[in-house]
Amino acid sequence: MKNDSYLVLGNPIAHSKSPLIHRAFAEQSQQDIDYDKRLVPLDSFAECIRQLQSEGIKGANVTVPFKEAAFQIVDELSNAAQLAGAVNTLSFQDDGRIAGDNTDGIGLLRDLTKNHKLSIKGKRILILGAGGAVRGILKPLIEQRPSQVMIVNRTLSKAEELVTLFAGLFDLSSGSFESLVGRKFDLMINATSLGLQGKVAPVPDGVFADNAVAYDLMYGDGSKAFQQWAGQQGAKQAYDGLGMLVQQAAASFSIWRGVQPETQAVIDYLRSL
Ligand code: ATR
């Protein structure tokens, strides 16, 4: 009998680490599955999904730039996907329906709390950026009961929209980078795309509290400038988002296979490559 097949869909997709990660999880949990990557033309996401259904694919991860398109096409949305406004995990059910979930937020939270052993409760959190990624991570962070969560963004209106969207769950605040002067935070999460240009957002000096931690949602070269800057600014630790990548994959794997993989060995393996 043919193995159950899974895929990651994106554009670009060549450098995706998802196949390596899921194959490592499959080996670890002794599951016979196939996991590949597929480049989807920018205007053909819906067509690709129909094709996957005809191929009998069991599930797919969705990455940039299709997470919002995936949100639109699914038949069922998890609560996390609903709040995120985006889907990164598709499950193709036997009755032809497609379920959509979003594991990015839980991936970040588990990397922070399990891999890095950080407690969020009572902490002052600052988020740089207000794009799709931020919308996806807010709920799991809020549920840990931080003392405050502030979102700063170049385009202030986008930060304000997120404050409004989550108003029923938490009293978030928003502001400009300049408004950070004189304020202190215990955890700073970089969700801007500036790292791709080797740059860091214009955060004023002195915002890291004692023992503060900096976390970049990006990993690899894109996270280097922020991590270096955070160290110079006195952050006790600066982490990249590789653990989040592995943890979001683990949560997807668990949705599909009913097994929660062990992540640290896979994170160590990716760092060794
Ligand atoms: P994602 O889906 O990963 O969140 P995105 O929606 O493109 O990506 O968001 C990118 C984030 O980086 C935004 O918060 C963006 O700020 P704007 O909303 O003002 O565009 C931020 N960003 C990108 N380039 C920036 C720059 N040069 N200076 C400051 N912020 C920048």
Residues whose N, C-alpha, C, O or C-beta is under 5 A from the ligand:
A	BS01	ATR	G129 A130 G131 G132 A133 V134 N153 R154 T155 K158 A191 T192 S193 L194
